Amino acid sequence: MGKTTLYMYLKRFVRNIVRRYSEEYFRSPNQDDINRISVENKSRGFPGMLGSVDCMYWPWKNYPSSCAGYYASYKGEPTIVLEGVATYDMWFWHAYFGSPGSNNDLNVLNTSPLFDGIFDELAPKVDFQAGGGRFDMGYYLADGIYPKLCIVVQAYKKPTNERQKCFTKMQEACRKDVEHAFGVLQAKWHIVRGLVWDEEDLKFIMLACVVLHNMIFKNERRDGACRTFGDEDYRVYRDIVPRVAVNYHELKHEPLYNDLRLRLANHIWEMFGNEQAEEAQ
């Protein structure tokens, strides 16, 4: 077949993949998913953690010359940004693709629909205990460029004591979940690097790649390699009044952010402090 015909069928293919399978393989987590994710992350020292968020700058090869400046990243080459949220099993729960590479992670977050479910009061409740306190909203692990929101937890930039050092080490290790998922996604799908695609076509191609990525990992779980949980493993606290943020300004509450990070640092120190002390010796 000719190049034009192949391109036409490719556009149809990726659009059908997105429309037919997104509801199952590219959706927001429901309450059962939240419970399963929470149990696994609790064993890693982060109860209530929903995943880690980061951005990947996807190189755009053979880009139109008119887009060179608009899409140029800090490295000078045109890129398109993929913002993603992934969990320990490399499943993408969120993917926002299309921002020009001239934006940084913070700019992308400001236009991303990541927190829309919280603002609309549609997000499942995540009630958990950490460091003697109870919380009613989940959170994401992120690097230092992200703002100090009460649902985003970062490592200490300059840890001053052993607790902070322990927390920073564990946070950076768990935050690699999304980087690992990005690496696998980039190794599997080279298609968006090839030709000069229309911007809308690029978005459908990337979303189709994410859907197929999740589909593959769901199929691989059938061999029992991925841990499953029973109802007896879930510990969801319901004896508090839910506090749902209604706007961005409520999320941007530094005292709540500091309290959550401090309690998580204490919780992780209680779980892993002795191991860290033995390694230091």
For each residue, the residues with C-beta under 8 A, 3 or more apart:
1: 5 6 9
2: 5 6
3: 6 7
4: 7 8
5: 1 2 8 9
6: 1 2 3 9 10
7: 3 4 10 11 195
8: 4 5 11 12
9: 1 5 6 12 13
10: 6 7 13 14 205
11: 7 8 14 15 201 204
12: 8 9 15 16
13: 9 10 16 17 208
14: 10 11 17 18 201 204 205 207 208
15: 11 12 18 19 204 208
16: 12 13 19 20
17: 13 14 20 21 208 211 212
18: 14 15 21 22 26 204 207 208 211
19: 15 16 22
20: 16 17
21: 17 18 24 25 26 211 215
22: 18 19 25 26 27 207 211
23: 26 27
24: 21 27
25: 21 22 211 214 215 218
26: 18 21 22 23 92 95 207 210 211 214
27: 22 23 24 30 93
28: 93 94 117 123
29: 33 34 37 50 93 124
30: 27 33 34 124
31: 34 35 124 125
32: 35 36
33: 29 30 36 37 93
34: 29 30 31 37 38 50 124 125 126 138
35: 31 32 38 39 229 234 236
36: 32 33 39 40 228 229
37: 29 33 34 40 41 49 50 51 87 88
38: 34 35 41 42 47 48 49 126 128 138 234 236
39: 35 36 42 43 229 233 234 235
40: 36 37 43 44 87 88 227 229
41: 37 38 44 46 47 48 49 87 88 174
42: 38 39 45 46 47 48 128
43: 39 40
44: 40 41 88 170 174
45: 42 170 174 264 267 268 271 272
46: 41 42 49 141 153 170 171 174 264 268
47: 38 41 42 128 129 130 267
48: 38 41 42 126 127 128 130 135 137 138 139
49: 37 38 41 46 138 139 140 141 153 174
50: 29 34 37 85 87 93 126 138 139 140
51: 37 85 86 87 93 140 141 177 178
52: 85 86 87 140 141 142 174 175 176 177 178 179
53: 83 84 85 94 114 140 141 142 146 152 178
54: 83 84 105 142 143 175 178 179 182
55: 81 82 83 84 105 108
56: 81 82 84 182 186
57: 73 75 79 80 81 82 101
58: 79 80 81 82 97 186 192 193 206
59: 77 78 79 193
60: 63 67 71 77 78 79 80 101 192 193
61: 193 194
62: 194 195 196
63: 60 67 68 71 78 196
64: 67 68 196
65: 68
66:
67: 60 63 64 70 71 78
68: 63 64 65 71 72 78
69: 72 102
70: 67 100 102
71: 60 63 67 68 78 79 80 100 101 102
72: 68 69 76 77 78 79 101 102
73: 57 76 77 78 79 101 102
74:
75: 57 79
76: 72 73
77: 59 60 72 73 101
78: 59 60 63 67 68 71 72 73 101
79: 57 58 59 60 71 72 73 75 101
80: 57 58 60 71 97 98 99 100 101 192 202
81: 55 56 57 58 97 98 99 100 101 103 108
82: 55 56 57 58 95 96 97 182 206
83: 53 54 55 94 95 96 97 99 105 108 109 112 114
84: 53 54 55 56 92 94 95 96 178 181 182 210
85: 50 51 52 53 92 93 94 95 114 140 178
86: 51 52 90 91 92 93 177 178 180 181 182
87: 37 40 41 50 51 52 90 91 93 177
88: 37 40 41 44 174 177
89: 217 221 226
90: 86 87 177 180 181 184 213 217
91: 86 87 181 214 217 218
92: 26 84 85 86 95 181 185 210 213 214
93: 27 28 29 33 50 51 85 86 87
94: 28 53 83 84 85 114
95: 26 82 83 84 85 92 206 207 210
96: 82 83 84 99 108 112 113 114
97: 58 80 81 82 83 202 203 206 207
98: 80 81 199 202 203
99: 80 81 83 96 103 107 108 111
100: 70 71 80 81 103
101: 57 60 71 72 73 77 78 79 80 81
102: 69 70 71 72 73
103: 81 99 100 107 108
104: 107 108 145
105: 54 55 83 108 109 143 145 146
106: 109 110 145 146 147
107: 99 103 104 110 111
108: 55 81 83 96 99 103 104 105 111 112
109: 83 105 106 112 114 146 147
110: 106 107
111: 99 107 108
112: 83 96 108 109 115
113: 96 116
114: 53 83 85 94 96 109
115: 112 118 119 151 248 251
116: 113 119 120
117: 28 120 122 123
118: 115 121 123 137 151 244 245 251
119: 115 116 245 246 247 248
120: 116 117
121: 118 244 246
122: 117
123: 28 117 118 138 244
124: 29 30 31 34
125: 31 34 136 236 242
126: 34 38 48 50 135 136 137 138
127: 48 134 135 136 236 237 238 240 242
128: 38 42 47 48 134 135 138 236 237
129: 47 132 133 134 135 237
130: 47 48 133 135 260 263 264 266 267
131: 262 263 264 265 266 267
132: 129 263 266
133: 129 130 259 260 263
134: 127 128 129 237 240
135: 48 126 127 128 129 130 260
136: 125 126 127 240 241 242 243
137: 48 118 126 150 151 243 244 245
138: 34 38 48 49 50 123 126 128 151
139: 48 49 50 150 151 152 153 260
140: 49 50 51 52 53 85 151 152 153
141: 46 49 51 52 53 152 153 154 171 174 175 177
142: 52 53 54 145 146 152 153 154 175
143: 54 105 146 154 155 175
144: 154 155 157
145: 104 105 106 142
146: 53 105 106 109 142 143 149 152 154
147: 106 109 152 252
148: 152 154 252 254 257 258
149: 146 152 251 252 253 257
150: 137 139 245 251 252 253 256 257 260
151: 115 118 137 138 139 140 245 251
152: 53 139 140 141 142 146 147 148 149 257
153: 46 49 139 140 141 142 171 257 260 261 264
154: 141 142 143 144 146 148 157 171 261
155: 143 144 159 167 168 171 172 175
156: 159 160 164 165 167 168
157: 144 154
158:
159: 155 156 164 165 167 168
160: 156 164
161: 164 165
162: 165 166 269 273 276 277
163: 166 167 265 266 268 269 273
164: 156 159 160 161 167 168 265
165: 156 159 161 162 168 169 276
166: 162 163 169 170 265 268 269 272 273 276
167: 155 156 159 163 164 170 171 261 264 265 268 269
168: 155 156 159 164 165 171 172
169: 165 166 172 173 276
170: 44 45 46 166 167 173 174 268 272
171: 46 141 153 154 155 167 168 174 175
172: 155 168 169 175 176
173: 169 170 176
174: 41 44 45 46 49 52 88 141 170 171 177
175: 52 54 141 142 143 155 171 172 178 179
176: 52 172 173 179 180
177: 51 52 86 87 88 90 141 174 180 181
178: 51 52 53 54 84 85 86 175 181 182
179: 52 54 175 176 182 183
180: 86 90 176 177 183 184
181: 84 86 90 91 92 177 178 184 185 213
182: 54 56 82 84 86 178 179 185 186
183: 179 180 186 187
184: 90 180 181 187 188 213
185: 92 181 182 188 189 209 210 213
186: 56 58 182 183 189
187: 183 184
188: 184 185 209 213
189: 185 186 192 209 212 213
190: 193 194
191: 194 205 209
192: 58 60 80 189 197 202 205 206 209
193: 58 59 60 61 190
194: 61 62 190 191
195: 7 62
196: 62 63 64
197: 192 201 202 205
198: 201 202
199: 98 202 203
200: 203 204
201: 11 14 197 198 204 205
202: 80 97 98 192 197 198 199 205 206
203: 97 98 199 200 206 207
204: 11 14 15 18 200 201 207 208
205: 10 14 191 192 197 201 202 208 209
206: 58 82 95 97 192 202 203 209 210
207: 14 18 22 26 95 97 203 204 210 211
208: 13 14 15 17 18 204 205 211 212
209: 185 188 189 191 192 205 206 212 213
210: 26 84 92 95 185 206 207 213 214
211: 17 18 21 22 25 26 207 208 214 215
212: 17 189 208 209 215 216
213: 90 92 181 184 185 188 189 209 210 216 217
214: 25 26 91 92 210 211 217 218
215: 21 25 211 212 218 219
216: 212 213 219 220
217: 89 90 91 213 214 220 221
218: 25 91 214 215 221 222
219: 215 216 222
220: 216 217 223 225 226
221: 89 217 218 224 225 226
222: 218 219
223: 220
224: 221
225: 220 221
226: 89 220 221
227: 40
228: 36
229: 35 36 39 40 233 234
230: 233
231: 234
232:
233: 39 229 230
234: 35 38 39 229 231
235: 39
236: 35 38 125 127 128
237: 127 128 129 134 240
238: 127
239:
240: 127 134 136 237
241: 136
242: 125 127 136
243: 136 137
244: 118 121 123 137
245: 118 119 137 150 151 250 251
246: 119 121 250
247: 119 250 251
248: 115 119 251 252
249: 252
250: 245 246 247 253
251: 115 118 149 150 151 245 247 248
252: 147 148 149 150 248 249
253: 149 150 250 256 257
254: 148 257 258
255: 258 259
256: 150 253 259 260
257: 148 149 150 152 153 253 254 260 261
258: 148 254 255 261 262
259: 133 255 256 262 263
260: 130 133 135 139 150 153 256 257 263 264
261: 153 154 167 257 258 264 265
262: 131 258 259 265 266
263: 130 131 132 133 259 260 266 267
264: 45 46 130 131 153 167 260 261 267 268
265: 131 163 164 166 167 261 262 268 269
266: 130 131 132 163 262 263 269 270
267: 45 47 130 131 263 264 270 271
268: 45 46 163 166 167 170 264 265 271 272 273
269: 162 163 166 167 265 266 272 273
270: 266 267 273
271: 45 267 268
272: 45 166 170 268 269 275 276
273: 162 163 166 268 269 270 276 277
274: 277 278
275: 272 278 279
276: 162 165 166 169 272 273 279 280
277: 162 273 274 280 281
278: 274 275 281
279: 275 276
280: 276 277
281: 277 278
